[in-house]
Amino acid sequence: MTLLSTLIGGVMGTGVHMFANSVQKVPLSRKPWCHVGYFFFGMYAANYCSKWETALLKEINQARASQGQSPMVGSTVLLPGYNFLKKDE
């Protein structure tokens, strides 16, 4: 999941720079080094958000466990629908 979110973040970062160039009505490839910079910044931001989400989920489950509640539904796996593919042992 982290690799996919990292690549999506990189594409979004590049897209932000290309959108900013199109709004300014300048060529999309103006300052091509900024495409690379925004790509890496988008990768970092998406990776950070993915790790932050996992940390928050762990904190929530710990708080729920201390109150005697069950963990959040689907919190064992971050991929939706994955729990349906698991076979009961």
HELIX and SHEET records of a PDB file:
HELIX    1   1 THR A    2  VAL A   23  1                                  22    
HELIX    2   2 PRO A   32  SER A   66  1                                  35    
HELIX    3   3 TYR A   82  LEU A   85  1                                   4    
END                                                                             
